[in-house]
Amino acid sequence: MLLGVGPRPDGTIDPDSIARLHELGDWLRAHGEAVYGTRGGPYQPGEWGVSTRKGNKVFVFVTNWSGGTLKLPALPANVTSSRILGEETGEALSFTPTDSLWTLKSPPTLRSTRITVVELTLDHDVMDLPLVTNLPIVDLPDVPSISKGKPVEVSGEWKGREEELSKTHANDGNFGTIWAGPENSRDGWVQIDLGEDHLIGEVLLDEGSYQRCEKFEVQAQVDGEWKMLATGTTIGNRKRISFEPAKARLFRVVIDQANNVPTLAEFQLFEQPEKQK
C-alpha cells in the first residue's frame, strides 16, 4: 500500500498525515485479519465492494449497502459462522443461505459509513475456488429518493459557468450533469430543503467523472443545530451511505477537502418509515 506520506523540510510529519496514519492503524487492529496473508476473491470486485480470502474464510468488504442487504452468489461450501469484524455490539449480522444465494442483512447500527467487513467461515478451504464473475447484488431501496427537484443551496458556483455547472444539477436525478464549486475552491457544500421534516436514513452521493473528494460529512439540521450523520473520505460513483435515521427538513453534504474544485452529480435522500408507536 502506497500511503504517500513524507516528512516536512524540518523532518517532522504533518499532523493531518499523522492523524490519518493513526486512523489506519486503528482500523487494521480491528480488521487486519481480512488483509494480512489474504488473496483477492472469490468474488469479482464491483460497486458493492470487494472480497479477500484465507484458508476457509471469506472476507467481504461492503462499501455500498442499500437497504442493508447484500446478496452473494453461493459458493460450493457451507457457511459455519458469520460476523462483522471490529464490532462489539450485541446486534448480530443476519445471514440467510440458499442453494444459489447467500443474503447478508445488517441493521443500521452495524453498518460502517466507510466500510463494513464481514467474515464468513466455511466448512472447507476456499483458496482454489475460481473467481465468481456474476457479481453480488445490492438491493435497491424500498422507496425512491424524495429529494429530486427540491430547492438547493450551495456554498458557491463557478462564475461564468453557472448554467453548465448549476446547483440544480445536484438533485435533478441525472448522473450526467454536475454542480461545481467556484473556480480554484477546494471545499464546499450542497444543501437540500425538503420543505418539511422527513425521517432520512440513507443518502446516495455521486461525483460524476471527477473523483476529487478527500473528506466529507453528511449533516442534518436538528433543533437548529447541524448534526453529523456520516463521514468519509472518497465519494466516487453512486456511493450509498446508511446511518441512524434523522428527522429534519434541511440536509447537507459538506466536502471539507478536495484535490481540485469539488463537484457533485447527485445528492439523493431516502426516507425511512417511522416505527409505529
Backbone hydrogen bonds, N-H to C=O, Kabsch-Sander energy under -0.5 kcal/mol:
donor,donor_aa,acceptor,acceptor_aa,energy
3,L,1,M,-0.8
6,G,4,G,-0.6
8,R,12,T,-3.7
11,G,8,R,-2.6
14,D,6,G,-0.5
18,I,14,D,-2.2
19,A,15,P,-2.4
20,R,16,D,-2.1
21,L,17,S,-2.4
22,H,18,I,-2.4
23,E,19,A,-2.1
24,L,20,R,-2.5
25,G,21,L,-2.5
26,D,22,H,-2.6
27,W,23,E,-2.5
28,L,24,L,-2.6
29,R,25,G,-2.0
30,A,26,D,-1.2
31,H,27,W,-2.1
32,G,28,L,-2.4
34,A,31,H,-2.0
35,V,32,G,-1.9
36,Y,32,G,-2.6
38,T,35,V,-1.4
39,R,53,R,-2.0
41,G,51,S,-1.9
44,Q,132,V,-2.3
46,G,49,G,-2.4
49,G,46,G,-1.0
50,V,61,F,-1.7
52,T,59,F,-2.3
53,R,39,R,-2.2
54,K,57,K,-2.3
57,K,54,K,-1.9
58,V,120,L,-2.6
59,F,52,T,-3.0
60,V,58,V,-0.5
60,V,118,V,-3.0
61,F,50,V,-2.8
61,F,59,F,-0.6
62,V,60,V,-0.9
62,V,116,T,-3.3
63,T,48,W,-2.2
63,T,61,F,-0.7
64,N,48,W,-1.5
69,T,66,S,-1.1
70,L,104,L,-2.7
71,K,137,I,-3.0
72,L,70,L,-0.6
72,L,102,W,-3.4
74,A,100,S,-2.3
77,A,75,L,-2.6
80,T,78,N,-0.6
80,T,121,T,-2.9
81,S,121,T,-1.3
83,R,119,E,-1.8
85,L,83,R,-0.5
85,L,117,V,-2.6
87,E,84,I,-1.0
94,S,105,K,-2.7
95,F,93,L,-0.6
96,T,103,T,-2.4
98,T,101,L,-2.4
102,W,72,L,-3.2
103,T,96,T,-2.7
103,T,101,L,-0.5
104,L,70,L,-3.3
104,L,102,W,-0.6
105,K,94,S,-2.6
106,S,68,G,-2.5
110,L,107,P,-2.0
111,R,108,P,-1.4
112,S,110,L,-0.7
116,T,62,V,-2.2
118,V,60,V,-2.8
118,V,116,T,-0.6
119,E,83,R,-3.2
120,L,58,V,-3.0
120,L,118,V,-0.6
121,T,81,S,-2.6
121,T,119,E,-0.5
122,L,56,N,-3.3
122,L,120,L,-0.5
123,D,78,N,-1.7
126,V,55,G,-2.9
129,L,126,V,-1.2
132,V,42,P,-4.0
133,T,131,L,-0.7
135,L,133,T,-1.0
137,I,71,K,-2.9
139,D,69,T,-1.3
139,D,137,I,-0.6
146,I,269,L,-2.2
147,S,269,L,-0.6
149,G,171,N,-2.6
150,K,147,S,-2.0
153,E,191,Q,-2.4
155,S,189,W,-2.0
158,W,180,A,-0.8
159,K,157,E,-0.6
161,R,158,W,-2.3
165,L,161,R,-2.8
166,S,163,E,-0.9
169,H,166,S,-1.4
170,A,167,K,-1.6
171,N,168,T,-1.0
172,D,169,H,-0.9
175,F,173,G,-0.6
177,T,174,N,-1.3
179,W,264,L,-2.6
180,A,165,L,-1.2
181,G,262,P,-2.2
185,S,182,P,-2.2
188,G,255,I,-2.1
190,V,253,V,-2.1
191,Q,153,E,-3.5
192,I,251,F,-2.9
193,D,151,P,-2.4
194,L,192,I,-0.7
194,L,249,R,-2.8
198,H,248,A,-2.4
200,I,198,H,-0.8
200,I,246,A,-2.8
201,G,270,F,-1.6
202,E,270,F,-0.9
203,V,241,I,-2.2
204,L,268,Q,-2.1
205,L,239,K,-2.6
206,D,266,E,-1.7
207,E,236,G,-2.8
210,Y,207,E,-1.0
214,E,257,Q,-3.1
215,K,257,Q,-1.5
216,F,232,G,-2.5
217,E,254,V,-2.0
218,V,230,A,-2.8
219,Q,252,R,-3.0
220,A,227,K,-2.0
221,Q,250,L,-2.2
222,V,220,A,-0.9
222,V,225,E,-2.9
223,D,221,Q,-0.5
225,E,222,V,-1.8
227,K,220,A,-3.4
227,K,225,E,-0.5
229,L,218,V,-3.5
230,A,218,V,-1.4
232,G,216,F,-2.1
239,K,205,L,-2.8
240,R,238,R,-0.6
241,I,203,V,-2.6
243,F,201,G,-2.1
246,A,200,I,-2.6
248,A,198,H,-2.0
248,A,246,A,-0.6
249,R,221,Q,-0.5
251,F,192,I,-2.0
252,R,219,Q,-2.6
253,V,190,V,-2.1
254,V,217,E,-3.0
255,I,188,G,-3.0
255,I,253,V,-0.6
256,D,215,K,-1.2
256,D,254,V,-1.0
257,Q,215,K,-1.6
258,A,186,R,-1.2
259,N,212,R,-2.0
264,L,179,W,-2.1
265,A,206,D,-3.3
266,E,206,D,-1.5
267,F,170,A,-2.3
268,Q,204,L,-2.6
270,F,202,E,-2.4
271,E,144,P,-0.5
272,Q,199,L,-3.3
